[in-house]
Amino acid sequence: MAISIADGVQVQGGDHLADLLWETDPEIFRFIFRDLQVWRRLFPQEWTAAFGTQQADETRVALDGNRVVGLVNSFAGTEVAARFATTMDRQLAALDPDAGQQLTAAFDAMEWLYPHVPDHALYILNIVIAADMRGQDLGRQLIAEAVAKARRLGLRAVHLDTAVGNPAVHFYQRVGFRAVVESRAMSLPDGVTLPNHLRMVLDIGA
Ligand SMILES: CC(C)(COP(=O)(O)OP(=O)(O)OC[C@H]1O[C@@H](n2cnc3c(N)ncnc32)[C@H](O)[C@@H]1OP(=O)(O)O)[C@@H](O)C(=O)NCCC(=O)NCCS
């Protein structure tokens, strides 16, 4: 069946999507939520929220029939801080104090690991293609969706962060991104190590 690209609002925010998102950066997701079950429990409220980091209406999905085989979510650089703050508050309210402390520490560390996103950029928080559907140009199509959104919003670049060893770095380079900053988190909670992360940028002109 041909793959179609659709708005996230057309699909339910269940475990399948939560699992796809987890795959985008398992080390970061584990650092924030400890285990997949916690994220699966929190994800549906993010998907349907009016404002936050992983909302359906800021997401484009690749569909094979009814199955979501890929997604990309993104938002304007001007909104990054407010979106992360809103999501953190919502997730803190749903977690016990111990898990909440971990979440706060993780969000604090990410502020250092992920450089500032300028006002003129669209920020891609997550992009993923299901493992059995990779290598068929779907990732490139989802990047094109993000570029189209950036143009609609009058922005002139697309930014994202990825772990240095992630094979996705080669994908981003193939579709035109270049690495501009490498960040190393040096003061993490006991027992936590995170790979250096790269800020990658695609200039799309005015
Ligand atoms: C990264 C990812 C989204 C790429 O999606 P995809 O649909 O497989 O990529 P495409 O088929 O559109 O590939 C586009 C180009 O990138 C290249 N490419 C894709 N993945 C690559 C890889 N791992 N290594 C080298 N090149 C790669 C392709 O060969 C193609 O190049 P071409 O111009 O020569 O044809 C996908 O591999 C994925 O979901 N990975 C796991 C999740 C993840 O790491 N997300 C990013 C987190 S920051």
The ligand as a Gaussian input file, in Angstrom:
#p B3LYP/6-31G(d) Opt

LIG

0 1
 C       17.041000       8.632000      10.802000
 C       15.768000       8.108000      10.128000
 C       14.596000       9.017000      10.504000
 C       16.000000       8.136000       8.599000
 O       14.791000       7.777000       7.935000
 P       14.777000       6.931000       6.583000
 O       13.384000       6.928000       6.059000
 O       15.413000       5.609000       6.805000
 O       15.745000       7.795000       5.630000
 P       15.580000       8.020000       4.036000
 O       15.269000       6.705000       3.398000
 O       14.643000       9.138000       3.790000
 O       17.075000       8.452000       3.659000
 C       17.417000       9.688000       3.045000
 C       18.899000       9.677000       2.752000
 O       19.625000       9.503000       3.980000
 C       20.458000       8.332000       3.900000
 N       20.430000       7.632000       5.196000
 C       19.340000       7.290000       5.907000
 N       19.705000       6.646000       7.035000
 C       21.049000       6.557000       6.971000
 C       22.034000       5.978000       7.829000
 N       21.674000       5.363000       8.964000
 N       23.331000       6.079000       7.481000
 C       23.717000       6.710000       6.343000
 N       22.829000       7.281000       5.480000
 C       21.523000       7.193000       5.806000
 C       19.808000       7.478000       2.826000
 O       20.747000       6.578000       2.273000
 C       19.327000       8.521000       1.848000
 O       20.442000       8.974000       1.122000
 P       20.413000       9.208000      -0.495000
 O       20.198000      10.677000      -0.614000
 O       21.741000       8.758000      -0.916000
 O       19.293000       8.405000      -1.071000
 C       15.504000       6.635000      10.549000
 O       16.643000       5.859000      10.308000
 C       15.114000       6.471000      12.006000
 O       13.960000       6.575000      12.361000
 N       16.084000       6.181000      12.896000
 C       15.794000       5.887000      14.292000
 C       15.278000       7.077000      15.052000
 C       16.245000       8.234000      15.062000
 O       17.442000       8.037000      15.234000
 N       15.707000       9.442000      14.875000
 C       16.489000      10.635000      14.901000
 C       16.739000      11.020000      16.297000
 S       17.591000      12.557000      16.437000

